[in-house]
Amino acid sequence: MDSVAALTARFLDHLAVERGLSPNTLAAYRRDLTRYAGFLARREIDDVTAIDGATIRSFVASLSASTHGADERPYAAASVVRALSTVRSFHHFAVREGITDRDPSLDVTRPRIPRALPRPLGREEVERLLETPDASNPVGLRDRAILELLYGAGLRISELTALDVDDVDLDEGAVRVLGKGGKEREVPVGSHAREAVDAYLVAARPSLATERSRAALFLNTRGGRLTRQSCARMLAVYVGAAGIDRRVTLHSLRHSFATHLLEGGADVRVVQELLGHASVATTQVYTLVTREHLREVYYTTHPRARRGADAER
C-alpha cells in the first residue's frame, strides 16, 4: 500500500523531473496537495485506494467554505478549481503508476467559476507608463527596457527574469524564451523594445554587473538577477507616477500585448503562438475583451446607438 504522503512525494518528483514544471508551478501543486493530505488525515485516510468521489467532493466543499491568510480571506472560486485540478492529476498519476485501477476524481464535477475577463491597459496608458522611467540613469534604463519587453513581446514575468544576455538577438529582433513546461519559443521584438534593451546593455548593465551577475540579462543594484518581486515593486512606482488610477500588475502588460494585437487584426492562432499558450481556448478570452471594446466604442460614438437625451449629447 502506498501512503498518501509517499505517493505525493513521488508525484511531485514526477512533475519536477519528467514534466519539468517551473518552481512556482511546483509550489502551487505542493500547496494544494498539502491541503488535500491534511483533509485526508483528519478523516484518517492514508490509503489512496480508499478514496472515493464523495471524499473528493467533501474536500472541494471544505475548501470552498474555508479561509486562508492573516486576513482570513475566503478561497476564490478559481483557487478551488485549481486545487481540484491538482487532485485530478494526482489520482491520474496513481492509476498510471498502477497503485489503483480507478480514478475517483472522474466522479467529481468541476465547479463553474465566473469568467473574469483580463483588464488590459489602454494604448494611451501604456504610452504614459513606458515613458515614465528616467532614462538618464542605469536603473531607469533597465526599467524602461523591462517594461518595453514585457509589453512588446508579451512575456510572463517569470520568462523575463529568467532571460540571459544571449537569449536576446537585437540584430534579428527576437528573444528566445523558455515558457511553461520547459517549452521554448522565439518571440519577435519591435523597434522600441530593441532600442530600449540595446540602451540598457550598452549604458546600464555594465555599471550594474558584478562577478555574481554571470549571464543574467536584467540585474538588480547588487549585480544579482532581478526577481519578479522587485519587478512588481518597480511597476507599482511607475503606475503611480504615470497617473494610472487602478490596479495594474506585471501580467497586465501581457494582457495588453495580446488585446492590442487582436484589436489590430492579428489572427488568434498567431497570438496563441506568441504568448506560448498550449491551447487556443486560453487565448480566445482576449477576443471577448476586444468585442467588449468594440461595443463600448459603438455605443459611445454612433448617433443611433442610444435613445433619448443621451443620444442628443
VEXDREN-2710 file (C-alpha; in Angstrom, 1 decimal):
% VEXDREN-2710
k/r/px/py/pz
1/MET/0.0/0.0/0.0
2/ASP/1.3/3.5/-0.9
3/SER/0.5/6.1/1.7
4/VAL/-0.8/9.4/0.7
5/ALA/2.4/11.1/1.8
6/ALA/4.7/8.7/-0.2
7/LEU/2.6/9.0/-3.3
8/THR/2.5/12.7/-3.0
9/ALA/6.3/12.8/-2.9
10/ARG/6.6/10.6/-6.0
11/PHE/4.1/12.7/-7.8
12/LEU/6.0/15.9/-7.1
13/ASP/9.2/14.3/-8.2
14/HIS/7.4/13.3/-11.5
15/LEU/6.3/16.9/-12.0
16/ALA/9.8/18.3/-11.4
17/VAL/11.8/15.7/-13.3
18/GLU/9.7/14.3/-16.1
19/ARG/7.4/17.3/-16.8
20/GLY/9.9/20.0/-16.0
21/LEU/7.5/22.3/-14.3
22/SER/8.7/25.7/-13.0
23/PRO/9.5/26.2/-9.3
24/ASN/6.4/28.5/-9.0
25/THR/4.1/25.9/-10.6
26/LEU/5.6/23.1/-8.4
27/ALA/5.0/25.3/-5.3
28/ALA/1.3/25.7/-6.3
29/TYR/0.9/21.9/-6.7
30/ARG/2.6/21.3/-3.3
31/ARG/0.3/23.8/-1.5
32/ASP/-2.8/22.1/-3.0
33/LEU/-1.6/18.6/-2.2
34/THR/-0.7/19.7/1.4
35/ARG/-4.2/20.9/1.9
36/TYR/-5.6/17.7/0.4
37/ALA/-3.3/15.4/2.5
38/GLY/-4.3/17.4/5.7
39/PHE/-8.0/16.9/4.8
40/LEU/-7.5/13.1/4.3
41/ALA/-5.5/12.9/7.5
42/ARG/-8.4/14.5/9.5
43/ARG/-10.6/11.7/8.1
44/GLU/-7.9/9.1/9.0
45/ILE/-7.5/8.1/5.3
46/ASP/-3.9/7.1/4.4
47/ASP/-4.6/4.6/1.7
48/VAL/-5.1/6.1/-1.8
49/THR/-7.3/3.2/-2.8
50/ALA/-9.7/4.1/0.0
51/ILE/-10.5/7.5/-1.6
52/ASP/-13.8/7.8/-3.5
53/GLY/-15.6/10.5/-5.3
54/ALA/-17.6/11.5/-2.2
55/THR/-14.3/12.1/-0.3
56/ILE/-13.0/14.4/-3.1
57/ARG/-16.4/16.3/-3.2
58/SER/-16.2/16.8/0.5
59/PHE/-12.6/18.2/0.1
60/VAL/-13.8/20.7/-2.5
61/ALA/-16.7/21.7/-0.3
62/SER/-14.5/22.2/2.7
63/LEU/-12.1/24.3/0.7
64/SER/-14.9/26.5/-0.6
65/ALA/-16.1/27.1/2.9
66/SER/-12.7/27.8/4.5
67/THR/-10.5/30.9/4.7
68/HIS/-6.7/31.5/4.4
69/GLY/-4.1/34.1/5.1
70/ALA/-3.7/36.5/8.0
71/ASP/-6.9/38.4/7.0
72/GLU/-8.8/35.1/6.7
73/ARG/-9.9/35.6/3.1
74/PRO/-12.2/33.0/1.6
75/TYR/-10.8/30.9/-1.2
76/ALA/-11.6/32.3/-4.6
77/ALA/-13.5/30.0/-6.9
78/ALA/-10.5/29.9/-9.3
79/SER/-8.3/28.6/-6.4
80/VAL/-10.8/25.9/-5.6
81/VAL/-11.0/24.8/-9.2
82/ARG/-7.2/24.7/-9.4
83/ALA/-7.0/22.6/-6.3
84/LEU/-9.4/20.1/-7.8
85/SER/-7.3/20.0/-11.0
86/THR/-4.3/19.2/-8.8
87/VAL/-6.2/16.4/-7.1
88/ARG/-7.3/15.0/-10.5
89/SER/-3.7/15.0/-11.7
90/PHE/-2.6/13.2/-8.5
91/HIS/-5.2/10.4/-8.9
92/HIS/-4.5/10.1/-12.6
93/PHE/-0.8/9.6/-11.7
94/ALA/-1.9/6.9/-9.1
95/VAL/-3.7/5.0/-11.9
96/ARG/-0.8/5.4/-14.3
97/GLU/1.6/4.0/-11.7
98/GLY/-0.6/1.0/-11.1
99/ILE/-1.3/2.0/-7.5
100/THR/-5.0/1.7/-8.2
101/ASP/-7.2/0.7/-11.1
102/ARG/-9.7/3.5/-10.7
103/ASP/-9.7/7.3/-10.6
104/PRO/-12.2/8.6/-8.1
105/SER/-11.9/12.2/-9.3
106/LEU/-13.7/11.3/-12.5
107/ASP/-16.9/11.2/-10.4
108/VAL/-16.4/14.8/-9.4
109/THR/-18.0/17.6/-11.4
110/ARG/-15.7/20.7/-11.9
111/PRO/-17.3/23.7/-10.2
112/ARG/-18.3/26.5/-12.5
113/ILE/-16.5/29.8/-12.0
114/PRO/-17.5/33.2/-13.4
115/ARG/-15.4/34.2/-16.4
116/ALA/-13.1/37.0/-15.4
117/LEU/-12.0/39.0/-18.4
118/PRO/-8.5/40.4/-18.5
119/ARG/-8.2/44.1/-17.9
120/PRO/-5.7/45.4/-20.4
121/LEU/-4.3/48.9/-20.3
122/GLY/-5.4/51.3/-23.0
123/ARG/-2.9/52.3/-25.6
124/GLU/-2.5/55.8/-24.2
125/GLU/-2.0/54.4/-20.7
126/VAL/0.7/52.1/-22.0
127/GLU/2.5/55.0/-23.7
128/ARG/2.4/57.0/-20.4
129/LEU/3.7/54.1/-18.4
130/LEU/6.6/53.3/-20.8
131/GLU/7.7/56.9/-20.9
132/THR/7.9/57.2/-17.1
133/PRO/11.3/55.6/-16.2
134/ASP/14.2/58.2/-16.1
135/ALA/16.5/57.1/-19.0
136/SER/19.3/59.3/-17.6
137/ASN/20.5/56.7/-15.1
138/PRO/21.2/52.9/-15.2
139/VAL/18.2/51.9/-13.1
140/GLY/15.8/53.9/-15.3
141/LEU/17.3/52.5/-18.5
142/ARG/16.9/49.0/-17.1
143/ASP/13.3/49.6/-16.0
144/ARG/12.3/51.1/-19.4
145/ALA/13.9/48.0/-21.1
146/ILE/11.9/45.7/-18.8
147/LEU/8.6/47.5/-19.4
148/GLU/9.1/47.7/-23.2
149/LEU/10.0/44.0/-23.4
150/LEU/7.0/42.9/-21.2
151/TYR/4.6/44.8/-23.5
152/GLY/6.5/44.5/-26.8
153/ALA/6.9/40.7/-26.5
154/GLY/4.1/39.7/-24.2
155/LEU/6.4/37.8/-21.8
156/ARG/5.4/36.3/-18.5
157/ILE/7.4/37.9/-15.7
158/SER/9.0/34.5/-14.9
159/GLU/10.1/34.3/-18.5
160/LEU/11.6/37.8/-18.5
161/THR/13.6/37.4/-15.2
162/ALA/15.0/34.1/-16.5
163/LEU/16.4/35.7/-19.6
164/ASP/20.2/35.6/-20.2
165/VAL/22.0/38.1/-22.4
166/ASP/22.4/35.6/-25.2
167/ASP/18.6/35.0/-25.3
168/VAL/18.1/38.4/-26.9
169/ASP/19.1/38.8/-30.6
170/LEU/18.8/42.5/-31.3
171/ASP/20.0/42.2/-34.9
172/GLU/17.3/39.7/-35.7
173/GLY/14.8/41.4/-33.4
174/ALA/13.9/38.3/-31.5
175/VAL/14.0/36.9/-27.9
176/ARG/14.3/33.2/-27.1
177/VAL/12.0/32.3/-24.2
178/LEU/11.7/29.2/-22.0
179/GLY/8.0/29.1/-21.2
180/LYS/5.7/26.8/-19.1
181/GLY/6.6/23.1/-19.2
182/GLY/10.1/23.9/-20.4
183/LYS/8.7/24.8/-23.9
184/GLU/11.0/27.1/-25.9
185/ARG/9.6/29.7/-28.3
186/GLU/11.0/32.6/-30.2
187/VAL/9.1/35.9/-30.0
188/PRO/9.7/38.9/-32.3
189/VAL/10.8/42.2/-30.6
190/GLY/9.7/45.5/-32.0
191/SER/11.9/48.5/-32.6
192/HIS/11.0/50.4/-29.4
193/ALA/11.8/47.4/-27.2
194/ARG/15.0/46.7/-29.2
195/GLU/16.2/50.2/-28.7
196/ALA/15.4/50.1/-25.0
197/VAL/17.2/46.8/-24.5
198/ASP/20.2/48.0/-26.5
199/ALA/20.4/51.2/-24.5
200/TYR/20.3/49.1/-21.3
201/LEU/23.0/46.7/-22.5
202/VAL/25.3/49.5/-23.6
203/ALA/24.9/52.2/-21.0
204/ALA/23.4/50.5/-17.9
205/ARG/24.2/46.8/-17.5
206/PRO/28.0/47.2/-17.4
207/SER/27.6/49.5/-14.4
208/LEU/25.3/47.1/-12.5
209/ALA/27.2/43.9/-13.3
210/THR/29.4/42.2/-10.8
211/GLU/31.1/38.7/-10.6
212/ARG/27.8/37.2/-9.4
213/SER/25.9/38.5/-12.4
214/ARG/27.0/35.8/-14.8
215/ALA/24.8/35.8/-17.9
216/ALA/21.7/37.2/-16.4
217/LEU/20.1/39.9/-18.6
218/PHE/18.3/42.1/-16.0
219/LEU/20.3/42.9/-12.8
220/ASN/19.5/44.5/-9.5
221/THR/21.7/47.2/-8.0
222/ARG/23.8/44.5/-6.3
223/GLY/24.5/42.7/-9.5
224/GLY/22.2/39.7/-9.0
225/ARG/19.4/38.5/-11.2
226/LEU/16.4/40.7/-10.9
227/THR/13.4/38.9/-9.2
228/ARG/9.7/39.1/-10.0
229/GLN/9.1/40.7/-6.6
230/SER/11.5/43.5/-7.4
231/CYS/9.8/44.0/-10.8
232/ALA/6.4/44.2/-9.2
233/ARG/7.6/46.9/-6.8
234/MET/9.2/48.8/-9.6
235/LEU/6.0/48.6/-11.7
236/ALA/3.8/50.0/-8.8
237/VAL/6.1/53.1/-8.6
238/TYR/5.8/53.8/-12.3
239/VAL/2.0/53.1/-12.4
240/GLY/1.5/55.8/-9.8
241/ALA/3.9/58.2/-11.5
242/ALA/2.0/57.7/-14.8
243/GLY/-1.2/58.7/-13.1
244/ILE/-2.9/55.4/-13.7
245/ASP/-5.5/55.1/-11.0
246/ARG/-6.3/51.4/-11.0
247/ARG/-4.7/48.1/-10.2
248/VAL/-2.0/47.2/-12.7
249/THR/0.0/44.0/-12.5
250/LEU/3.0/42.8/-14.4
251/HIS/0.6/40.4/-16.2
252/SER/-1.5/43.4/-17.3
253/LEU/1.2/44.2/-19.8
254/ARG/0.9/40.7/-21.3
255/HIS/-2.9/41.2/-21.4
256/SER/-2.4/44.5/-23.2
257/PHE/0.0/42.9/-25.7
258/ALA/-2.5/40.3/-26.7
259/THR/-5.5/42.6/-26.7
260/HIS/-3.8/45.3/-28.8
261/LEU/-2.6/42.7/-31.3
262/LEU/-6.2/41.3/-31.8
263/GLU/-7.6/44.8/-32.0
264/GLY/-5.1/45.5/-34.8
265/GLY/-6.3/42.5/-36.7
266/ALA/-3.9/39.7/-35.7
267/ASP/-5.1/36.1/-36.1
268/VAL/-5.9/34.5/-32.7
269/ARG/-3.7/31.5/-33.5
270/VAL/-0.7/33.8/-34.2
271/VAL/-1.3/35.4/-30.8
272/GLN/-1.5/32.0/-29.2
273/GLU/2.0/31.1/-30.5
274/LEU/3.4/34.5/-29.4
275/LEU/2.0/34.0/-25.9
276/GLY/3.1/30.4/-25.7
277/HIS/-0.4/29.1/-24.8
278/ALA/-0.8/25.3/-25.2
279/SER/-4.5/25.7/-26.2
280/VAL/-6.1/28.4/-28.4
281/ALA/-9.0/28.3/-25.9
282/THR/-6.8/30.2/-23.4
283/THR/-6.1/32.9/-26.0
284/GLN/-9.7/33.3/-27.1
285/VAL/-10.5/35.1/-23.8
286/TYR/-8.8/38.1/-25.3
287/THR/-11.2/38.1/-28.3
288/LEU/-14.0/38.7/-25.7
289/VAL/-12.1/41.7/-24.4
290/THR/-11.9/43.2/-27.9
291/ARG/-15.6/42.6/-28.5
292/GLU/-16.4/44.5/-25.3
293/HIS/-14.2/47.3/-26.6
294/LEU/-16.0/47.3/-29.9
295/ARG/-19.3/47.5/-28.2
296/GLU/-18.2/50.3/-25.9
297/VAL/-16.9/52.4/-28.9
298/TYR/-20.1/51.7/-30.8
299/TYR/-22.5/52.8/-28.0
300/THR/-20.4/55.9/-27.2
301/THR/-20.0/57.1/-30.8
302/HIS/-22.8/56.0/-33.1
303/PRO/-25.7/58.6/-33.2
304/ARG/-28.4/55.9/-33.4
305/ALA/-27.0/53.6/-30.7
306/ARG/-28.7/55.3/-27.8
307/ARG/-32.1/56.7/-27.1
308/GLY/-33.5/60.0/-25.7
309/ALA/-31.4/62.7/-24.1
310/ASP/-28.2/60.5/-24.1
311/ALA/-28.3/60.4/-27.9
312/GLU/-28.6/64.2/-28.2
313/ARG/-25.4/64.9/-26.2
END
